[in-house]
Amino acid sequence: MNNLLFAVRLITMTSLFKLFSQSCGLSIKEAQLFLGTNVDTTKSWWAGRRNPPEAVLEKLVDLSIAQDVAAQELLLQLEKLGKKNKKQHLTLHAYSLDSQAQAVGWPSANAYMAVIRKAVEKMPAELALRLVLVTDRNKTF
């Protein structure tokens, strides 16, 4: 019973702003840059000392929805490729630099990685196990 109370307390102590930002793959600094807000204001929202305006949370929800749509499109593409090449690994190029992700409309490389995470969460295990993620620096992770 104490564990349940502790878990509930942890959930209520985490700010919605922090929860939404992290679910979108944004660090506090990335959230601040994405929203164009003051550093101290963003830190206050993150810590739960102040609540952000509704428009801020809506912008994070909009990002999350865009990520869900992109993840679904990615999943469909990977499933098609997976059916064509039943035994081969599927290589997926991921952005390692924020500037690369921003060039295609994502606020950060981490926000794009959230898209990949969402796609992988929905795909069959046999397809996920065939994925190879590669960055522009030729590092596999």
Disulfide bonds with the S-S distance in Angstrom:
none
